[in-house]
Every structure is written in structure tokens, then in C-alpha cells.
Amino acid sequence: MGLALLVEGKVVLGVMACPNLPLASAVCATDNSSQEDVGCLFFATTGSGTYVQSLKGNSLPQKVSFTCPKLNHVINLQLFESVKEMLC
């Protein structure tokens, strides 16, 4: 589930909880998190980047880096969307 804060119609803050995602799969491989530490909280603000931390609150937020490979063909593009219907 995710939430966003809109200011003048633009997203400036986003928060998303992933209760079944192991923290180790969301952070750098050198992190000391174990596969048993399950549950991640992602949050991002405009201009400050994206961070992740344990849902348990037992770890400091870690910056998430993301790179998008250059797509030579649109056929390589994959889109995903929620399986839940809109609630509003």
C-alpha cells in the first residue's frame, strides 16, 4: 500500500510499505540485514531521493539507488500495475 502527498497537484512525498519483502533484497548486498528481517518501508521526497528501512524500525534509513538501462526497442519495456481496483 502506498500514500502520496500532493502540493498544487504534484507529488512531493511518497511512502510505500512492503510487508513481505525481505529488507536484504531491497538494500545493498553488503548490508548486514538477514533474510529473516522481512518488511520494508520505502519513502521519497522531491529532490532528496528514495530511502528504505525495516518496517520494524530497527534500522536506519538507507538510500536506494536506481538506474534504468537504455531501451533500444519498446518491445523490451515491461509495465506493471496494481491488481487491486481503485478505491476512490
Backbone atoms as SQL, in Angstrom:
CREATE TABLE atoms (id INTEGER PRIMARY KEY, chain TEXT, resi INTEGER, resn TEXT, atom TEXT, x REAL, y REAL, z REAL);
INSERT INTO atoms VALUES
  (1, 'A', 1, 'MET', 'N', 0.849, -1.165, 0.000),
  (2, 'A', 1, 'MET', 'CA', 0.000, 0.000, 0.000),
  (3, 'A', 1, 'MET', 'C', 0.890, 1.221, 0.000),
  (4, 'A', 2, 'GLY', 'N', 0.478, 2.271, -0.699),
  (5, 'A', 2, 'GLY', 'CA', 1.264, 3.485, -0.780),
  (6, 'A', 2, 'GLY', 'C', 0.414, 4.723, -0.560),
  (7, 'A', 3, 'LEU', 'N', 1.076, 5.767, -0.121),
  (8, 'A', 3, 'LEU', 'CA', 0.432, 7.064, 0.089),
  (9, 'A', 3, 'LEU', 'C', 1.304, 8.131, -0.547),
  (10, 'A', 4, 'ALA', 'N', 0.666, 9.231, -0.961),
  (11, 'A', 4, 'ALA', 'CA', 1.412, 10.340, -1.538),
  (12, 'A', 4, 'ALA', 'C', 0.858, 11.653, -1.004),
  (13, 'A', 5, 'LEU', 'N', 1.738, 12.628, -0.872),
  (14, 'A', 5, 'LEU', 'CA', 1.346, 13.979, -0.516),
  (15, 'A', 5, 'LEU', 'C', 1.435, 14.825, -1.772),
  (16, 'A', 6, 'LEU', 'N', 0.323, 15.465, -2.129),
  (17, 'A', 6, 'LEU', 'CA', 0.275, 16.329, -3.301),
  (18, 'A', 6, 'LEU', 'C', 0.270, 17.781, -2.863),
  (19, 'A', 7, 'VAL', 'N', 1.074, 18.591, -3.522),
  (20, 'A', 7, 'VAL', 'CA', 1.085, 20.026, -3.303),
  (21, 'A', 7, 'VAL', 'C', 0.857, 20.668, -4.667),
  (22, 'A', 8, 'GLU', 'N', -0.220, 21.415, -4.776),
  (23, 'A', 8, 'GLU', 'CA', -0.613, 22.031, -6.036),
  (24, 'A', 8, 'GLU', 'C', -0.644, 21.011, -7.175),
  (25, 'A', 9, 'GLY', 'N', -1.154, 19.822, -6.879),
  (26, 'A', 9, 'GLY', 'CA', -1.331, 18.785, -7.885),
  (27, 'A', 9, 'GLY', 'C', -0.100, 17.981, -8.232),
  (28, 'A', 10, 'LYS', 'N', 1.021, 18.196, -7.540),
  (29, 'A', 10, 'LYS', 'CA', 2.246, 17.453, -7.820),
  (30, 'A', 10, 'LYS', 'C', 2.661, 16.640, -6.598),
  (31, 'A', 11, 'VAL', 'N', 3.124, 15.418, -6.854),
  (32, 'A', 11, 'VAL', 'CA', 3.582, 14.556, -5.767),
  (33, 'A', 11, 'VAL', 'C', 4.895, 15.103, -5.220),
  (34, 'A', 12, 'VAL', 'N', 4.953, 15.341, -3.897),
  (35, 'A', 12, 'VAL', 'CA', 6.178, 15.832, -3.261),
  (36, 'A', 12, 'VAL', 'C', 6.708, 14.849, -2.212),
  (37, 'A', 13, 'LEU', 'N', 5.886, 13.885, -1.819),
  (38, 'A', 13, 'LEU', 'CA', 6.276, 12.888, -0.830),
  (39, 'A', 13, 'LEU', 'C', 5.529, 11.596, -1.140),
  (40, 'A', 14, 'GLY', 'N', 6.242, 10.487, -1.095),
  (41, 'A', 14, 'GLY', 'CA', 5.620, 9.192, -1.311),
  (42, 'A', 14, 'GLY', 'C', 6.098, 8.202, -0.278),
  (43, 'A', 15, 'VAL', 'N', 5.190, 7.341, 0.171),
  (44, 'A', 15, 'VAL', 'CA', 5.507, 6.309, 1.155),
  (45, 'A', 15, 'VAL', 'C', 4.855, 5.015, 0.698),
  (46, 'A', 16, 'MET', 'N', 5.605, 3.915, 0.749),
  (47, 'A', 16, 'MET', 'CA', 5.052, 2.627, 0.359),
  (48, 'A', 16, 'MET', 'C', 5.584, 1.550, 1.302),
  (49, 'A', 17, 'ALA', 'N', 4.677, 0.751, 1.830),
  (50, 'A', 17, 'ALA', 'CA', 5.049, -0.357, 2.712),
  (51, 'A', 17, 'ALA', 'C', 4.969, -1.668, 1.943),
  (52, 'A', 18, 'CYS', 'N', 5.978, -2.503, 2.123),
  (53, 'A', 18, 'CYS', 'CA', 6.028, -3.831, 1.506),
  (54, 'A', 18, 'CYS', 'C', 6.268, -4.831, 2.638),
  (55, 'A', 19, 'PRO', 'N', 5.195, -5.285, 3.294),
  (56, 'A', 19, 'PRO', 'CA', 5.354, -6.116, 4.489),
  (57, 'A', 19, 'PRO', 'C', 5.962, -7.494, 4.253),
  (58, 'A', 20, 'ASN', 'N', 5.952, -7.998, 3.017),
  (59, 'A', 20, 'ASN', 'CA', 6.503, -9.326, 2.750),
  (60, 'A', 20, 'ASN', 'C', 7.841, -9.311, 2.031),
  (61, 'A', 21, 'LEU', 'N', 8.389, -8.135, 1.781),
  (62, 'A', 21, 'LEU', 'CA', 9.668, -8.015, 1.077),
  (63, 'A', 21, 'LEU', 'C', 10.818, -8.057, 2.075),
  (64, 'A', 22, 'PRO', 'N', 11.740, -9.021, 1.923),
  (65, 'A', 22, 'PRO', 'CA', 12.901, -9.057, 2.818),
  (66, 'A', 22, 'PRO', 'C', 13.743, -7.793, 2.649),
  (67, 'A', 23, 'LEU', 'N', 14.162, -7.204, 3.744),
  (68, 'A', 23, 'LEU', 'CA', 14.958, -5.990, 3.699),
  (69, 'A', 23, 'LEU', 'C', 16.249, -6.208, 2.911),
  (70, 'A', 24, 'ALA', 'N', 16.840, -7.381, 3.030),
  (71, 'A', 24, 'ALA', 'CA', 18.100, -7.678, 2.338),
  (72, 'A', 24, 'ALA', 'C', 17.949, -7.599, 0.824),
  (73, 'A', 25, 'SER', 'N', 16.765, -7.828, 0.298),
  (74, 'A', 25, 'SER', 'CA', 16.577, -7.758, -1.155),
  (75, 'A', 25, 'SER', 'C', 16.375, -6.329, -1.632),
  (76, 'A', 26, 'ALA', 'N', 16.162, -5.397, -0.713),
  (77, 'A', 26, 'ALA', 'CA', 15.906, -4.006, -1.088),
  (78, 'A', 26, 'ALA', 'C', 17.096, -3.092, -0.851),
  (79, 'A', 27, 'VAL', 'N', 18.133, -3.594, -0.172),
  (80, 'A', 27, 'VAL', 'CA', 19.306, -2.775, 0.138),
  (81, 'A', 27, 'VAL', 'C', 20.551, -3.411, -0.452),
  (82, 'A', 28, 'CYS', 'N', 21.652, -2.701, -0.350),
  (83, 'A', 28, 'CYS', 'CA', 22.928, -3.169, -0.869),
  (84, 'A', 28, 'CYS', 'C', 23.293, -4.544, -0.298),
  (85, 'A', 29, 'ALA', 'N', 23.914, -5.363, -1.110),
  (86, 'A', 29, 'ALA', 'CA', 24.281, -6.725, -0.694),
  (87, 'A', 29, 'ALA', 'C', 25.241, -6.737, 0.485),
  (88, 'A', 30, 'THR', 'N', 25.939, -5.643, 0.742),
  (89, 'A', 30, 'THR', 'CA', 26.872, -5.604, 1.864),
  (90, 'A', 30, 'THR', 'C', 26.173, -5.281, 3.179),
  (91, 'A', 31, 'ASP', 'N', 24.878, -5.023, 3.128),
  (92, 'A', 31, 'ASP', 'CA', 24.132, -4.712, 4.343),
  (93, 'A', 31, 'ASP', 'C', 24.083, -5.944, 5.236),
  (94, 'A', 32, 'ASN', 'N', 24.011, -5.731, 6.538),
  (95, 'A', 32, 'ASN', 'CA', 24.005, -6.839, 7.499),
  (96, 'A', 32, 'ASN', 'C', 22.628, -7.442, 7.719),
  (97, 'A', 33, 'SER', 'N', 21.621, -6.975, 7.004),
  (98, 'A', 33, 'SER', 'CA', 20.267, -7.492, 7.176),
  (99, 'A', 33, 'SER', 'C', 20.204, -8.951, 6.765),
  (100, 'A', 34, 'SER', 'N', 19.433, -9.710, 7.519),
  (101, 'A', 34, 'SER', 'CA', 19.273, -11.120, 7.188),
  (102, 'A', 34, 'SER', 'C', 17.967, -11.310, 6.420),
  (103, 'A', 35, 'GLN', 'N', 17.840, -12.454, 5.787),
  (104, 'A', 35, 'GLN', 'CA', 16.619, -12.757, 5.045),
  (105, 'A', 35, 'GLN', 'C', 15.416, -12.863, 5.991),
  (106, 'A', 36, 'GLU', 'N', 15.659, -13.063, 7.287),
  (107, 'A', 36, 'GLU', 'CA', 14.562, -13.153, 8.244),
  (108, 'A', 36, 'GLU', 'C', 13.978, -11.780, 8.574),
  (109, 'A', 37, 'ASP', 'N', 14.716, -10.714, 8.281),
  (110, 'A', 37, 'ASP', 'CA', 14.234, -9.356, 8.531),
  (111, 'A', 37, 'ASP', 'C', 13.308, -8.980, 7.381),
  (112, 'A', 38, 'VAL', 'N', 12.024, -9.258, 7.543),
  (113, 'A', 38, 'VAL', 'CA', 11.034, -9.083, 6.478),
  (114, 'A', 38, 'VAL', 'C', 10.177, -7.862, 6.765),
  (115, 'A', 39, 'GLY', 'N', 9.939, -7.093, 5.726),
  (116, 'A', 39, 'GLY', 'CA', 9.092, -5.913, 5.814),
  (117, 'A', 39, 'GLY', 'C', 9.883, -4.649, 5.574),
  (118, 'A', 40, 'CYS', 'N', 9.546, -3.923, 4.518),
  (119, 'A', 40, 'CYS', 'CA', 10.271, -2.706, 4.151),
  (120, 'A', 40, 'CYS', 'C', 9.329, -1.515, 4.066),
  (121, 'A', 41, 'LEU', 'N', 9.858, -0.362, 4.392),
  (122, 'A', 41, 'LEU', 'CA', 9.151, 0.898, 4.239),
  (123, 'A', 41, 'LEU', 'C', 9.994, 1.776, 3.322),
  (124, 'A', 42, 'PHE', 'N', 9.446, 2.110, 2.154),
  (125, 'A', 42, 'PHE', 'CA', 10.117, 2.991, 1.202),
  (126, 'A', 42, 'PHE', 'C', 9.507, 4.373, 1.331),
  (127, 'A', 43, 'PHE', 'N', 10.336, 5.402, 1.253),
  (128, 'A', 43, 'PHE', 'CA', 9.810, 6.765, 1.245),
  (129, 'A', 43, 'PHE', 'C', 10.711, 7.647, 0.399),
  (130, 'A', 44, 'ALA', 'N', 10.098, 8.637, -0.238),
  (131, 'A', 44, 'ALA', 'CA', 10.832, 9.527, -1.126),
  (132, 'A', 44, 'ALA', 'C', 10.239, 10.923, -1.055),
  (133, 'A', 45, 'THR', 'N', 11.109, 11.909, -1.206),
  (134, 'A', 45, 'THR', 'CA', 10.664, 13.291, -1.299),
  (135, 'A', 45, 'THR', 'C', 11.321, 13.916, -2.521),
  (136, 'A', 46, 'THR', 'N', 10.628, 14.837, -3.117),
  (137, 'A', 46, 'THR', 'CA', 11.151, 15.517, -4.295),
  (138, 'A', 46, 'THR', 'C', 12.475, 16.190, -3.964),
  (139, 'A', 47, 'GLY', 'N', 13.490, 15.875, -4.749),
  (140, 'A', 47, 'GLY', 'CA', 14.801, 16.488, -4.568),
  (141, 'A', 47, 'GLY', 'C', 15.694, 15.850, -3.534),
  (142, 'A', 48, 'SER', 'N', 15.186, 14.880, -2.777),
  (143, 'A', 48, 'SER', 'CA', 16.003, 14.257, -1.729),
  (144, 'A', 48, 'SER', 'C', 16.290, 12.783, -1.975),
  (145, 'A', 49, 'GLY', 'N', 15.640, 12.178, -2.937),
  (146, 'A', 49, 'GLY', 'CA', 15.878, 10.778, -3.233),
  (147, 'A', 49, 'GLY', 'C', 14.926, 9.841, -2.519),
  (148, 'A', 50, 'THR', 'N', 15.232, 8.561, -2.646),
  (149, 'A', 50, 'THR', 'CA', 14.404, 7.494, -2.087),
  (150, 'A', 50, 'THR', 'C', 15.192, 6.728, -1.038),
  (151, 'A', 51, 'TYR', 'N', 14.497, 6.343, 0.031),
  (152, 'A', 51, 'TYR', 'CA', 15.123, 5.622, 1.139),
  (153, 'A', 51, 'TYR', 'C', 14.277, 4.412, 1.500),
  (154, 'A', 52, 'VAL', 'N', 14.915, 3.435, 2.144),
  (155, 'A', 52, 'VAL', 'CA', 14.217, 2.242, 2.620),
  (156, 'A', 52, 'VAL', 'C', 14.712, 1.937, 4.028),
  (157, 'A', 53, 'GLN', 'N', 13.810, 1.418, 4.851),
  (158, 'A', 53, 'GLN', 'CA', 14.198, 0.928, 6.162),
  (159, 'A', 53, 'GLN', 'C', 13.240, -0.184, 6.561),
  (160, 'A', 54, 'SER', 'N', 13.600, -0.913, 7.593),
  (161, 'A', 54, 'SER', 'CA', 12.788, -2.015, 8.084),
  (162, 'A', 54, 'SER', 'C', 11.462, -1.488, 8.621),
  (163, 'A', 55, 'LEU', 'N', 10.397, -2.235, 8.376),
  (164, 'A', 55, 'LEU', 'CA', 9.092, -1.875, 8.946),
  (165, 'A', 55, 'LEU', 'C', 9.127, -1.940, 10.464),
  (166, 'A', 56, 'LYS', 'N', 10.044, -2.738, 11.006),
  (167, 'A', 56, 'LYS', 'CA', 10.160, -2.866, 12.464),
  (168, 'A', 56, 'LYS', 'C', 10.785, -1.625, 13.087),
  (169, 'A', 57, 'GLY', 'N', 11.409, -0.782, 12.269),
  (170, 'A', 57, 'GLY', 'CA', 12.047, 0.419, 12.783),
  (171, 'A', 57, 'GLY', 'C', 13.364, 0.157, 13.471),
  (172, 'A', 58, 'ASN', 'N', 13.937, -1.028, 13.246),
  (173, 'A', 58, 'ASN', 'CA', 15.180, -1.391, 13.925),
  (174, 'A', 58, 'ASN', 'C', 16.429, -1.127, 13.083),
  (175, 'A', 59, 'SER', 'N', 16.284, -0.317, 12.028),
  (176, 'A', 59, 'SER', 'CA', 17.443, 0.034, 11.211),
  (177, 'A', 59, 'SER', 'C', 17.301, 1.473, 10.728),
  (178, 'A', 60, 'LEU', 'N', 18.436, 2.083, 10.450),
  (179, 'A', 60, 'LEU', 'CA', 18.420, 3.438, 9.913),
  (180, 'A', 60, 'LEU', 'C', 18.025, 3.405, 8.438),
  (181, 'A', 61, 'PRO', 'N', 17.418, 4.467, 7.943),
  (182, 'A', 61, 'PRO', 'CA', 17.078, 4.513, 6.514),
  (183, 'A', 61, 'PRO', 'C', 18.336, 4.436, 5.660),
  (184, 'A', 62, 'GLN', 'N', 18.232, 3.726, 4.546),
  (185, 'A', 62, 'GLN', 'CA', 19.343, 3.613, 3.601),
  (186, 'A', 62, 'GLN', 'C', 18.885, 4.141, 2.252),
  (187, 'A', 63, 'LYS', 'N', 19.758, 4.902, 1.595),
  (188, 'A', 63, 'LYS', 'CA', 19.425, 5.475, 0.293),
  (189, 'A', 63, 'LYS', 'C', 19.301, 4.359, -0.747),
  (190, 'A', 64, 'VAL', 'N', 18.283, 4.458, -1.568),
  (191, 'A', 64, 'VAL', 'CA', 18.044, 3.499, -2.639),
  (192, 'A', 64, 'VAL', 'C', 18.503, 4.139, -3.937),
  (193, 'A', 65, 'SER', 'N', 19.366, 3.443, -4.664),
  (194, 'A', 65, 'SER', 'CA', 19.776, 3.955, -5.967),
  (195, 'A', 65, 'SER', 'C', 19.146, 3.085, -7.046),
  (196, 'A', 66, 'PHE', 'N', 18.804, 3.732, -8.129),
  (197, 'A', 66, 'PHE', 'CA', 18.125, 3.041, -9.214),
  (198, 'A', 66, 'PHE', 'C', 18.673, 3.558, -10.527),
  (199, 'A', 67, 'THR', 'N', 18.991, 2.647, -11.410),
  (200, 'A', 67, 'THR', 'CA', 19.393, 3.044, -12.752),
  (201, 'A', 67, 'THR', 'C', 18.507, 2.334, -13.749),
  (202, 'A', 68, 'CYS', 'N', 18.174, 3.023, -14.773),
  (203, 'A', 68, 'CYS', 'CA', 17.319, 2.461, -15.815),
  (204, 'A', 68, 'CYS', 'C', 18.163, 2.241, -17.056),
  (205, 'A', 69, 'PRO', 'N', 18.226, 1.001, -17.530),
  (206, 'A', 69, 'PRO', 'CA', 19.013, 0.758, -18.740),
  (207, 'A', 69, 'PRO', 'C', 18.347, 1.412, -19.946),
  (208, 'A', 70, 'LYS', 'N', 19.162, 1.802, -20.904),
  (209, 'A', 70, 'LYS', 'CA', 18.634, 2.402, -22.118),
  (210, 'A', 70, 'LYS', 'C', 17.886, 1.326, -22.907),
  (211, 'A', 71, 'LEU', 'N', 16.673, 1.643, -23.296),
  (212, 'A', 71, 'LEU', 'CA', 15.873, 0.702, -24.068),
  (213, 'A', 71, 'LEU', 'C', 16.056, 0.990, -25.555),
  (214, 'A', 72, 'ASN', 'N', 16.535, 0.002, -26.278),
  (215, 'A', 72, 'ASN', 'CA', 16.701, 0.171, -27.717),
  (216, 'A', 72, 'ASN', 'C', 15.402, -0.092, -28.469),
  (217, 'A', 73, 'HIS', 'N', 14.560, -0.896, -27.872),
  (218, 'A', 73, 'HIS', 'CA', 13.294, -1.239, -28.510),
  (219, 'A', 73, 'HIS', 'C', 12.189, -1.198, -27.469),
  (220, 'A', 74, 'VAL', 'N', 11.050, -0.661, -27.842),
  (221, 'A', 74, 'VAL', 'CA', 9.907, -0.599, -26.934),
  (222, 'A', 74, 'VAL', 'C', 9.475, -2.001, -26.521),
  (223, 'A', 75, 'ILE', 'N', 9.765, -3.000, -27.317),
  (224, 'A', 75, 'ILE', 'CA', 9.373, -4.375, -27.002),
  (225, 'A', 75, 'ILE', 'C', 10.023, -4.842, -25.695),
  (226, 'A', 76, 'ASN', 'N', 11.163, -4.213, -25.297),
  (227, 'A', 76, 'ASN', 'CA', 11.850, -4.590, -24.064),
  (228, 'A', 76, 'ASN', 'C', 11.232, -3.972, -22.822),
  (229, 'A', 77, 'LEU', 'N', 10.276, -3.074, -22.997),
  (230, 'A', 77, 'LEU', 'CA', 9.656, -2.370, -21.890),
  (231, 'A', 77, 'LEU', 'C', 8.580, -3.232, -21.237),
  (232, 'A', 78, 'GLN', 'N', 8.602, -3.325, -19.909),
  (233, 'A', 78, 'GLN', 'CA', 7.583, -4.062, -19.171),
  (234, 'A', 78, 'GLN', 'C', 6.880, -3.112, -18.221),
  (235, 'A', 79, 'LEU', 'N', 5.567, -3.097, -18.236),
  (236, 'A', 79, 'LEU', 'CA', 4.782, -2.252, -17.351),
  (237, 'A', 79, 'LEU', 'C', 4.032, -3.123, -16.359),
  (238, 'A', 80, 'PHE', 'N', 3.970, -2.658, -15.125),
  (239, 'A', 80, 'PHE', 'CA', 3.267, -3.386, -14.070),
  (240, 'A', 80, 'PHE', 'C', 2.264, -2.445, -13.427),
  (241, 'A', 81, 'GLU', 'N', 1.150, -2.994, -13.002),
  (242, 'A', 81, 'GLU', 'CA', 0.171, -2.182, -12.302),
  (243, 'A', 81, 'GLU', 'C', -0.465, -3.011, -11.199),
  (244, 'A', 82, 'SER', 'N', -1.121, -2.338, -10.306),
  (245, 'A', 82, 'SER', 'CA', -1.747, -2.996, -9.169),
  (246, 'A', 82, 'SER', 'C', -2.881, -3.914, -9.621),
  (247, 'A', 83, 'VAL', 'N', -3.067, -4.996, -8.885),
  (248, 'A', 83, 'VAL', 'CA', -4.182, -5.887, -9.190),
  (249, 'A', 83, 'VAL', 'C', -5.441, -5.478, -8.453),
  (250, 'A', 84, 'LYS', 'N', -5.324, -4.542, -7.523),
  (251, 'A', 84, 'LYS', 'CA', -6.498, -4.048, -6.786),
  (252, 'A', 84, 'LYS', 'C', -7.181, -2.959, -7.582),
  (253, 'A', 85, 'GLU', 'N', -8.495, -2.925, -7.473),
  (254, 'A', 85, 'GLU', 'CA', -9.248, -1.875, -8.139),
  (255, 'A', 85, 'GLU', 'C', -9.088, -0.578, -7.400),
  (256, 'A', 86, 'MET', 'N', -9.298, 0.513, -8.114),
  (257, 'A', 86, 'MET', 'CA', -9.240, 1.834, -7.481),
  (258, 'A', 86, 'MET', 'C', -10.293, 1.916, -6.389),
  (259, 'A', 87, 'LEU', 'N', -9.933, 2.503, -5.262),
  (260, 'A', 87, 'LEU', 'CA', -10.844, 2.608, -4.133),
  (261, 'A', 87, 'LEU', 'C', -11.654, 3.908, -4.155),
  (262, 'A', 88, 'CYS', 'N', -11.235, 4.889, -4.955),
  (263, 'A', 88, 'CYS', 'CA', -11.999, 6.143, -4.965),
  (264, 'A', 88, 'CYS', 'C', -12.701, 6.342, -6.285);
